[in-house]
């Protein structure tokens, strides 16, 4: 009788504990899932922004090597030529941006045009050094 009584108590405890444990396991799994999803989203955003930066760098380098260097060599790189170089670079970048990358830039930085303009200016300055 004592053994049956202990078994009944143990079954009662286990029966009561299972829903509580299930709730905690579900919360843990949900938290873990959300954490992994955020990590994946952040990785995707970082990858897209890295690709956009690569496009900007390539466009600046291309404009510099195909347009700016020759004008500078001929001493013709005036304000108008600078504006034209900027437009060529900006248009080359715009042509390569995807809808996804535009949305990510808008979410991360706000205005796409300002972001691109600032990055162009940043890389032009780096090339001058």
DSSP file (Angstrom, degrees, kcal/mol; ACC not computed):
  #  RESIDUE AA STRUCTURE BP1 BP2  ACC     N-H-->O    O-->H-N    N-H-->O    O-->H-N    TCO  KAPPA ALPHA  PHI   PSI    X-CA   Y-CA   Z-CA
    1    1 A X     >        0   0    0      0, 0.0     4,-2.1     0, 0.0     5,-0.1   0.000 360.0 360.0 360.0 -39.0    0.0    0.0    0.0
    2    2 A X  H  >  +     0   0    0      2,-0.2     4,-2.0     1,-0.2     5,-0.1   0.881 360.0  50.5 -63.8 -39.6    2.8    2.4    0.8
    3    3 A X  H  > S+     0   0    0      2,-0.2     4,-2.2     1,-0.2    -1,-0.2   0.905 110.5  48.7 -66.3 -42.4    4.4    1.7   -2.7
    4    4 A X  H  > S+     0   0    0      1,-0.2     4,-2.4     2,-0.2    -2,-0.2   0.874 109.6  52.9 -65.3 -37.3    1.1    2.4   -4.5
    5    5 A X  H  X S+     0   0    0     -4,-2.1     4,-2.1     2,-0.2    -1,-0.2   0.915 109.9  47.4 -64.1 -44.2    0.6    5.6   -2.5
    6    6 A X  H  X S+     0   0    0     -4,-2.0     4,-2.6     2,-0.2    -2,-0.2   0.881 111.6  51.3 -64.8 -38.9    4.1    6.8   -3.6
    7    7 A X  H  X S+     0   0    0     -4,-2.2     4,-2.7     2,-0.2    -2,-0.2   0.917 109.0  50.5 -64.6 -41.8    3.4    5.9   -7.2
    8    8 A X  H  X S+     0   0    0     -4,-2.4     4,-2.1     2,-0.2    -2,-0.2   0.904 111.7  47.8 -62.3 -41.4    0.1    7.8   -7.1
    9    9 A X  H  X S+     0   0    0     -4,-2.1     4,-2.5     2,-0.2    -2,-0.2   0.927 112.1  49.7 -64.3 -44.6    1.9   10.9   -5.7
   10   10 A X  H  X S+     0   0    0     -4,-2.6     4,-2.7     1,-0.2    -2,-0.2   0.917 111.7  47.9 -61.1 -44.7    4.6   10.6   -8.3
   11   11 A X  H  X S+     0   0    0     -4,-2.7     4,-2.8     2,-0.2    -1,-0.2   0.888 111.4  51.2 -63.4 -39.1    2.1   10.3  -11.2
   12   12 A X  H  X S+     0   0    0     -4,-2.1     4,-2.0    -5,-0.2    -2,-0.2   0.915 112.1  46.4 -63.7 -43.8    0.1   13.3   -9.8
   13   13 A X  H  X S+     0   0    0     -4,-2.5     4,-2.3     2,-0.2    -2,-0.2   0.931 114.7  46.7 -64.3 -45.9    3.3   15.4   -9.7
   14   14 A X  H  X S+     0   0    0     -4,-2.7     4,-2.1     1,-0.2    -2,-0.2   0.918 111.7  51.4 -63.1 -42.9    4.4   14.3  -13.2
   15   15 A X  H  X S+     0   0    0     -4,-2.8     4,-0.6     1,-0.2    -1,-0.2   0.878 114.2  43.6 -62.7 -37.9    0.9   15.0  -14.5
   16   16 A X  H  X S+     0   0    0     -4,-2.0     4,-0.7    -5,-0.2    -1,-0.2   0.829 114.1  51.0 -74.8 -32.5    0.9   18.5  -13.0
   17   17 A X  H  X S+     0   0    0     -4,-2.3     4,-2.9     1,-0.2     5,-0.3   0.802  93.8  72.1 -77.7 -30.0    4.4   19.2  -14.1
   18   18 A X  H  X S+     0   0    0     -4,-2.1     4,-2.7     1,-0.2    -1,-0.2   0.913  98.6  45.6 -58.4 -48.4    4.0   18.3  -17.8
   19   19 A X  H  X S+     0   0    0     -4,-0.6     4,-2.1     2,-0.2    -1,-0.2   0.901 114.8  48.9 -62.4 -37.9    1.9   21.3  -18.8
   20   20 A X  H  X S+     0   0    0     -4,-0.7     4,-2.0     2,-0.2    -2,-0.2   0.936 113.6  45.5 -65.9 -45.8    4.2   23.7  -16.9
   21   21 A X  H  X S+     0   0    0     -4,-2.9     4,-2.7     1,-0.2     5,-0.2   0.896 110.8  54.6 -62.8 -40.8    7.3   22.2  -18.5
   22   22 A X  H  X S+     0   0    0     -4,-2.7     4,-2.6    -5,-0.3    -1,-0.2   0.908 106.8  50.9 -60.7 -42.6    5.6   22.2  -21.9
   23   23 A X  H  X S+     0   0    0     -4,-2.1     4,-2.5     1,-0.2    -1,-0.2   0.933 112.6  45.9 -60.7 -46.8    4.9   26.0  -21.5
   24   24 A X  H  X S+     0   0    0     -4,-2.0     4,-2.5     2,-0.2    -2,-0.2   0.894 112.8  49.6 -65.9 -39.9    8.5   26.7  -20.7
   25   25 A X  H  X S+     0   0    0     -4,-2.7     4,-2.8     2,-0.2    -1,-0.2   0.919 111.7  49.2 -64.4 -42.6    9.8   24.6  -23.5
   26   26 A X  H  X S+     0   0    0     -4,-2.6     4,-2.5    -5,-0.2    -2,-0.2   0.914 111.6  48.7 -63.7 -42.2    7.5   26.3  -26.0
   27   27 A X  H  X S+     0   0    0     -4,-2.5     4,-2.6     2,-0.2     5,-0.2   0.920 112.2  49.2 -62.7 -43.0    8.6   29.7  -24.7
   28   28 A X  H  X S+     0   0    0     -4,-2.5     4,-2.8     1,-0.2    -2,-0.2   0.940 112.4  47.3 -60.9 -47.5   12.2   28.7  -25.0
   29   29 A X  H  X S+     0   0    0     -4,-2.8     4,-2.6     2,-0.2    -2,-0.2   0.889 112.5  49.6 -63.3 -39.3   11.7   27.4  -28.6
   30   30 A X  H  X S+     0   0    0     -4,-2.5     4,-2.7     2,-0.2    -1,-0.2   0.930 112.8  46.7 -65.0 -44.9    9.8   30.5  -29.6
   31   31 A X  H  X S+     0   0    0     -4,-2.6     4,-2.3     2,-0.2    -2,-0.2   0.913 113.4  48.8 -62.1 -43.4   12.5   32.8  -28.2
   32   32 A X  H  X S+     0   0    0     -4,-2.8     4,-2.3    -5,-0.2    -2,-0.2   0.913 111.7  49.5 -63.2 -42.9   15.2   30.7  -29.9
   33   33 A X  H  X S+     0   0    0     -4,-2.6     4,-2.7     2,-0.2    -2,-0.2   0.932 111.4  48.5 -61.8 -47.0   13.4   30.8  -33.2
   34   34 A X  H  X S+     0   0    0     -4,-2.7     4,-2.5     1,-0.2    -1,-0.2   0.893 110.8  51.6 -61.0 -40.4   12.9   34.6  -33.0
   35   35 A X  H  X S+     0   0    0     -4,-2.3     4,-2.2     2,-0.2    -1,-0.2   0.928 112.2  45.1 -62.5 -45.8   16.6   35.0  -32.2
   36   36 A X  H  X S+     0   0    0     -4,-2.3     4,-2.5     2,-0.2    -2,-0.2   0.892 112.1  52.2 -66.3 -39.4   17.6   32.9  -35.2
   37   37 A X  H  X S+     0   0    0     -4,-2.7     4,-2.7     2,-0.2    -2,-0.2   0.917 110.3  48.1 -63.7 -42.7   15.2   34.7  -37.4
   38   38 A X  H  X S+     0   0    0     -4,-2.5     4,-2.9     2,-0.2     5,-0.2   0.902 110.9  51.7 -62.7 -41.5   16.5   38.1  -36.4
   39   39 A X  H  X S+     0   0    0     -4,-2.2     4,-2.3     2,-0.2    -2,-0.2   0.912 111.4  46.7 -61.8 -43.2   20.1   36.8  -37.0
   40   40 A X  H  X S+     0   0    0     -4,-2.5     4,-2.6     2,-0.2    -2,-0.2   0.925 113.0  49.2 -64.8 -45.0   19.1   35.7  -40.5
   41   41 A X  H  X S+     0   0    0     -4,-2.7     4,-2.7     1,-0.2    -2,-0.2   0.926 112.3  47.9 -60.3 -45.3   17.4   39.0  -41.2
   42   42 A X  H  X S+     0   0    0     -4,-2.9     4,-2.6     1,-0.2    -1,-0.2   0.890 111.6  50.5 -63.5 -39.3   20.4   41.0  -40.0
   43   43 A X  H  X S+     0   0    0     -4,-2.3     4,-2.6    -5,-0.2    -1,-0.2   0.912 111.2  48.5 -64.3 -42.4   22.7   38.8  -42.0
   44   44 A X  H  X S+     0   0    0     -4,-2.6     4,-2.6     2,-0.2    -2,-0.2   0.931 112.5  47.7 -64.0 -45.5   20.6   39.3  -45.1
   45   45 A X  H  X S+     0   0    0     -4,-2.7     4,-2.7     1,-0.2     5,-0.2   0.932 112.8  48.9 -60.4 -46.0   20.5   43.1  -44.6
   46   46 A X  H  X S+     0   0    0     -4,-2.6     4,-2.4     1,-0.2    -1,-0.2   0.905 111.8  49.4 -61.8 -41.9   24.2   43.2  -44.1
   47   47 A X  H  X S+     0   0    0     -4,-2.6     4,-2.1     2,-0.2    -1,-0.2   0.916 111.9  47.6 -64.3 -42.9   24.8   41.1  -47.2
   48   48 A X  H  X S+     0   0    0     -4,-2.6     4,-2.3     2,-0.2    -2,-0.2   0.932 113.2  47.8 -64.1 -45.3   22.6   43.3  -49.3
   49   49 A X  H  X S+     0   0    0     -4,-2.7     4,-2.5     1,-0.2    -1,-0.2   0.875 109.6  53.6 -64.7 -36.5   24.2   46.5  -48.0
   50   50 A X  H  X S+     0   0    0     -4,-2.4     4,-2.2    -5,-0.2    -1,-0.2   0.909 109.5  48.5 -62.0 -41.2   27.7   45.0  -48.6
   51   51 A X  H  X S+     0   0    0     -4,-2.1     4,-2.1     2,-0.2    -2,-0.2   0.893 110.6  50.8 -66.2 -39.0   26.7   44.3  -52.2
   52   52 A X  H  X S+     0   0    0     -4,-2.3     4,-2.5     2,-0.2    -2,-0.2   0.927 110.0  49.7 -63.3 -44.6   25.3   47.9  -52.6
   53   53 A X  H  X S+     0   0    0     -4,-2.5     4,-2.8     1,-0.2     5,-0.2   0.905 109.3  52.3 -61.1 -41.2   28.6   49.3  -51.3
   54   54 A X  H  X S+     0   0    0     -4,-2.2     4,-2.5     1,-0.2    -1,-0.2   0.900 109.3  49.8 -60.7 -40.4   30.5   47.1  -53.7
   55   55 A X  H  X S+     0   0    0     -4,-2.1     4,-2.3     2,-0.2    -2,-0.2   0.914 111.7  48.5 -63.3 -43.0   28.4   48.5  -56.6
   56   56 A X  H  X S+     0   0    0     -4,-2.5     4,-2.5     2,-0.2     5,-0.2   0.933 112.4  47.7 -64.4 -46.1   29.1   52.1  -55.4
   57   57 A X  H  X S+     0   0    0     -4,-2.8     4,-2.7     1,-0.2     5,-0.2   0.927 112.7  48.9 -61.0 -45.1   32.8   51.5  -55.1
   58   58 A X  H  X S+     0   0    0     -4,-2.5     4,-2.6    -5,-0.2    -1,-0.2   0.898 111.4  49.7 -62.9 -40.3   32.9   49.9  -58.6
   59   59 A X  H  X S+     0   0    0     -4,-2.3     4,-2.6     2,-0.2     5,-0.2   0.909 112.0  47.5 -66.3 -41.8   31.0   52.7  -60.1
   60   60 A X  H  X S+     0   0    0     -4,-2.5     4,-2.4     2,-0.2    -2,-0.2   0.935 114.5  46.7 -63.9 -45.4   33.2   55.4  -58.6
   61   61 A X  H  X S+     0   0    0     -4,-2.7     4,-2.5    -5,-0.2    -2,-0.2   0.895 113.0  49.5 -64.6 -39.6   36.3   53.5  -59.7
   62   62 A X  H  X S+     0   0    0     -4,-2.6     4,-2.6    -5,-0.2     5,-0.3   0.941 112.4  46.3 -65.7 -47.1   34.9   53.0  -63.2
   63   63 A X  H  X>S+     0   0    0     -4,-2.6     4,-2.1     1,-0.2     5,-2.1   0.905 113.9  50.3 -61.1 -41.1   34.0   56.6  -63.6
   64   64 A X  I  <>S+     0   0    0     -4,-2.4     5,-2.5    -5,-0.2     6,-0.2   0.928 116.0  40.3 -63.2 -45.1   37.4   57.7  -62.3
   65   65 A X  I  <5S+     0   0    0     -4,-2.5    -2,-0.2    -5,-0.2    -1,-0.2   0.820 124.7  35.3 -77.5 -29.4   39.3   55.4  -64.6
   66   66 A X  I  <5S+     0   0    0     -4,-2.6    -2,-0.2    -5,-0.2    -3,-0.2   0.679 135.7   9.4 -98.3 -17.9   37.2   56.0  -67.7
   67   67 A X  I  X5S+     0   0    0     -4,-2.1     4,-1.6    -5,-0.3    -3,-0.2   0.708 122.5  47.2-127.0 -53.7   36.3   59.6  -67.5
   68   68 A X  I  ><S+     0   0    0     -5,-2.1     4,-2.8     1,-0.2     5,-0.3   0.915 106.0  55.2 -68.9 -46.2   38.0   61.6  -64.7
   69   69 A X  H  ><S+     0   0    0     -5,-2.5     4,-2.4    -6,-0.2    -1,-0.2   0.899 109.6  46.8 -58.2 -43.0   41.6   60.6  -65.3
   70   70 A X  H  > S+     0   0    0     -6,-0.2     4,-2.0     2,-0.2    -1,-0.2   0.920 112.7  49.0 -66.9 -42.6   41.6   61.6  -68.9
   71   71 A X  H  <>S+     0   0    0     -4,-1.6     5,-3.6     1,-0.2     6,-0.6   0.897 112.5  48.7 -64.1 -38.8   40.0   64.9  -68.2
   72   72 A X  H ><5S+     0   0    0     -4,-2.8     3,-1.2     3,-0.2    -1,-0.2   0.904 109.3  52.6 -65.9 -39.9   42.5   65.6  -65.4
   73   73 A X  H 3<5S+     0   0    0     -4,-2.4    -2,-0.2     1,-0.3    -1,-0.2   0.864 113.1  43.8 -63.1 -35.0   45.3   64.7  -67.7
   74   74 A X  T 3<5S-     0   0    0     -4,-2.0    -1,-0.3    -5,-0.1    -2,-0.2   0.366 114.4-120.1 -89.2   4.6   44.0   67.2  -70.2
   75   75 A X  T < 5S+     0   0    0     -3,-1.2    -3,-0.2    -4,-0.2    -2,-0.1   0.860  82.1 117.7  58.3  39.3   43.4   69.7  -67.5
   76   76 A X      < +     0   0    0     -5,-3.6     2,-1.8    -6,-0.2    -4,-0.2   0.216  26.8 117.5-116.7  11.8   39.7   69.8  -68.3
   77   77 A X        +     0   0    0     -6,-0.6     2,-0.1     4,-0.1    -1,-0.0  -0.564  41.7 150.4 -87.5  80.4   38.3   68.5  -65.1
   78   78 A X     >  -     0   0    0     -2,-1.8     4,-2.2     1,-0.0     5,-0.2  -0.199  64.8 -77.7 -97.4-169.2   36.3   71.6  -64.1
   79   79 A X  H  > S+     0   0    0      1,-0.2     4,-2.3     2,-0.2     5,-0.2   0.891 130.8  50.7 -60.9 -42.3   33.0   72.0  -62.1
   80   80 A X  H  > S+     0   0    0      1,-0.2     4,-2.4     2,-0.2    -1,-0.2   0.910 110.2  49.6 -63.5 -42.0   30.9   70.9  -65.0
   81   81 A X  H  > S+     0   0    0      2,-0.2     4,-2.5     1,-0.2    -1,-0.2   0.864 109.0  53.2 -65.6 -35.5   33.0   67.8  -65.5
   82   82 A X  H  X S+     0   0    0     -4,-2.2     4,-2.4     2,-0.2    -2,-0.2   0.915 109.4  48.3 -64.0 -43.2   32.7   67.0  -61.8
   83   83 A X  H  X S+     0   0    0     -4,-2.3     4,-2.6     1,-0.2    -2,-0.2   0.910 112.0  49.5 -62.7 -41.8   29.0   67.2  -62.0
   84   84 A X  H  X S+     0   0    0     -4,-2.4     4,-2.6     2,-0.2    -2,-0.2   0.900 109.8  50.9 -64.4 -40.6   29.0   65.0  -65.1
   85   85 A X  H  X S+     0   0    0     -4,-2.5     4,-2.3     2,-0.2    -2,-0.2   0.915 110.9  49.1 -62.8 -42.9   31.3   62.4  -63.3
   86   86 A X  H  X S+     0   0    0     -4,-2.4     4,-3.2     2,-0.2     5,-0.2   0.943 111.3  49.0 -61.3 -47.3   28.9   62.4  -60.4
   87   87 A X  H  X S+     0   0    0     -4,-2.6     4,-2.8     1,-0.2     5,-0.2   0.902 110.6  50.5 -60.2 -42.7   25.9   61.9  -62.7
   88   88 A X  H  X S+     0   0    0     -4,-2.6     4,-2.0     2,-0.2    -1,-0.2   0.929 114.7  44.1 -60.5 -45.2   27.6   59.0  -64.6
   89   89 A X  H  X S+     0   0    0     -4,-2.3     4,-2.1     2,-0.2    -2,-0.2   0.944 114.1  48.7 -65.3 -48.7   28.4   57.4  -61.3
   90   90 A X  H  X S+     0   0    0     -4,-3.2     4,-2.8     1,-0.2    -2,-0.2   0.918 112.3  48.3 -59.3 -46.2   25.0   57.9  -59.8
   91   91 A X  H  X S+     0   0    0     -4,-2.8     4,-2.1    -5,-0.2    -1,-0.2   0.876 109.2  53.3 -64.6 -37.7   23.2   56.6  -62.8
   92   92 A X  H  X S+     0   0    0     -4,-2.0     4,-0.6    -5,-0.2    -1,-0.2   0.894 112.2  45.5 -63.7 -39.1   25.4   53.5  -63.0
   93   93 A X  H >X S+     0   0    0     -4,-2.1     3,-1.4     1,-0.2     4,-0.9   0.947 110.9  51.9 -68.4 -48.8   24.6   52.7  -59.4
   94   94 A X  H >< S+     0   0    0     -4,-2.8     3,-0.7     1,-0.3    -2,-0.2   0.867 104.6  57.8 -56.2 -38.4   20.9   53.3  -59.8
   95   95 A X  H 3< S+     0   0    0     -4,-2.1    -1,-0.3     1,-0.2    -2,-0.2   0.740 110.0  44.5 -65.6 -21.9   20.8   51.0  -62.8
   96   96 A X  H << S+     0   0    0     -3,-1.4     2,-0.3    -4,-0.6    -1,-0.2   0.527  87.1 105.9-102.8  -6.5   22.2   48.2  -60.6
   97   97 A X    <<  -     0   0    0     -4,-0.9     2,-0.2    -3,-0.7   -45,-0.0  -0.546  58.2-146.8 -76.8 137.2   20.0   48.6  -57.5
   98   98 A X     >  -     0   0    0     -2,-0.3     4,-2.2     1,-0.1     5,-0.2  -0.545  27.1-109.5 -93.4 165.8   17.3   46.1  -56.9
   99   99 A X  H  > S+     0   0    0      1,-0.2     4,-2.4     2,-0.2     5,-0.2   0.889 120.9  53.7 -60.4 -38.7   13.9   46.8  -55.3
  100  100 A X  H  > S+     0   0    0      1,-0.2     4,-2.3     2,-0.2    -1,-0.2   0.923 108.7  47.1 -62.6 -44.7   15.1   44.8  -52.3
  101  101 A X  H  > S+     0   0    0      1,-0.2     4,-2.4     2,-0.2    -1,-0.2   0.882 111.0  52.3 -67.7 -36.0   18.3   46.8  -51.9
  102  102 A X  H  X S+     0   0    0     -4,-2.2     4,-2.5     2,-0.2    -1,-0.2   0.928 110.7  47.8 -63.1 -44.3   16.3   50.1  -52.2
  103  103 A X  H  X S+     0   0    0     -4,-2.4     4,-2.5     1,-0.2    -2,-0.2   0.903 112.0  49.5 -63.4 -41.1   13.9   48.9  -49.5
  104  104 A X  H  X S+     0   0    0     -4,-2.3     4,-2.6     2,-0.2     5,-0.2   0.902 111.0  49.1 -66.8 -40.4   16.7   47.9  -47.2
  105  105 A X  H  X>S+     0   0    0     -4,-2.4     4,-3.5     2,-0.2     5,-1.1   0.930 112.2  49.1 -62.8 -44.1   18.5   51.2  -47.7
  106  106 A X  H  X5S+     0   0    0     -4,-2.5     4,-0.8     3,-0.2    -2,-0.2   0.908 114.6  44.7 -61.7 -41.7   15.3   53.1  -46.9
  107  107 A X  H  <5S+     0   0    0     -4,-2.5    -1,-0.2    -5,-0.2    -2,-0.2   0.884 123.0  36.1 -68.9 -38.4   14.7   51.0  -43.8
  108  108 A X  H  <5S+     0   0    0     -4,-2.6    -2,-0.2    -5,-0.2    -3,-0.2   0.862 138.2   9.2 -85.2 -37.5   18.3   51.3  -42.6
  109  109 A X  H  <5S-     0   0    0     -4,-3.5     2,-0.8    -5,-0.2    -3,-0.2   0.546  88.7-130.9-124.3 -13.4   19.3   54.8  -43.7
  110  110 A X  S  <<S+     0   0    0     -5,-1.1     2,-0.4    -4,-0.8    -1,-0.2  -0.852  79.5  47.0  99.7-111.1   16.2   56.6  -44.8
  111  111 A X     >  -     0   0    0     -2,-0.8     4,-1.9     1,-0.1     5,-0.1  -0.557  61.5-156.2 -78.8 126.0   16.6   58.4  -48.2
  112  112 A X  H  > S+     0   0    0     -2,-0.4     4,-2.8     2,-0.2     5,-0.2   0.908  93.3  53.1 -66.6 -43.9   18.3   56.3  -50.9
  113  113 A X  H  > S+     0   0    0      1,-0.2     4,-2.6     2,-0.2    -1,-0.2   0.907 110.7  46.6 -61.1 -43.0   19.5   59.3  -52.9
  114  114 A X  H  > S+     0   0    0      2,-0.2     4,-2.7     1,-0.2     5,-0.2   0.913 112.0  51.3 -65.5 -42.3   21.2   60.8  -49.8
  115  115 A X  H  X S+     0   0    0     -4,-1.9     4,-2.2     2,-0.2    -2,-0.2   0.946 113.8  43.3 -59.2 -49.7   22.8   57.4  -48.9
  116  116 A X  H  X S+     0   0    0     -4,-2.8     4,-2.8     2,-0.2     5,-0.2   0.928 114.0  50.9 -64.3 -45.5   24.2   57.0  -52.5
  117  117 A X  H  X S+     0   0    0     -4,-2.6     4,-2.5    -5,-0.2     5,-0.2   0.930 111.6  47.5 -58.2 -47.2   25.4   60.6  -52.7
  118  118 A X  H  X S+     0   0    0     -4,-2.7     4,-2.3     1,-0.2    -1,-0.2   0.897 112.9  48.4 -62.7 -40.5   27.2   60.3  -49.4
  119  119 A X  H  X S+     0   0    0     -4,-2.2     4,-2.5    -5,-0.2     5,-0.2   0.894 110.1  51.6 -68.7 -39.0   28.8   57.0  -50.3
  120  120 A X  H  X S+     0   0    0     -4,-2.8     4,-2.4     2,-0.2     5,-0.2   0.961 112.5  46.0 -59.5 -50.2   30.0   58.4  -53.7
  121  121 A X  H  X S+     0   0    0     -4,-2.5     4,-2.2     1,-0.2    -2,-0.2   0.889 111.4  53.2 -60.9 -39.6   31.5   61.4  -52.0
  122  122 A X  H  X S+     0   0    0     -4,-2.3     4,-1.9     1,-0.2    -1,-0.2   0.937 112.7  42.5 -61.2 -47.6   33.2   59.2  -49.4
  123  123 A X  H  X S+     0   0    0     -4,-2.5     4,-2.0     2,-0.2    -2,-0.2   0.819 110.5  55.6 -74.4 -29.9   34.8   56.9  -51.9
  124  124 A X  H  X S+     0   0    0     -4,-2.4     4,-1.5    -5,-0.2    -1,-0.2   0.925 109.5  48.2 -63.3 -43.2   35.9   59.8  -54.1
  125  125 A X  H  X S+     0   0    0     -4,-2.2     4,-0.9    -5,-0.2    -2,-0.2   0.893 109.9  52.0 -63.4 -39.2   37.7   61.2  -51.1
  126  126 A X  H  < S+     0   0    0     -4,-1.9     3,-0.5     1,-0.2    -1,-0.2   0.872 107.4  52.6 -65.4 -35.1   39.3   57.9  -50.4
  127  127 A X  H  < S+     0   0    0     -4,-2.0    -1,-0.2     1,-0.2    -2,-0.2   0.820 102.8  59.1 -69.2 -29.6   40.5   57.7  -54.0
  128  128 A X  H  <        0   0    0     -4,-1.5    -1,-0.2     1,-0.3    -2,-0.2   0.765 360.0 360.0 -69.7 -24.8   42.1   61.1  -53.7
  129  129 A X     <        0   0    0     -4,-0.9    -1,-0.3    -3,-0.5    -2,-0.2   0.471 360.0 360.0 -73.4 360.0   44.3   59.9  -50.8
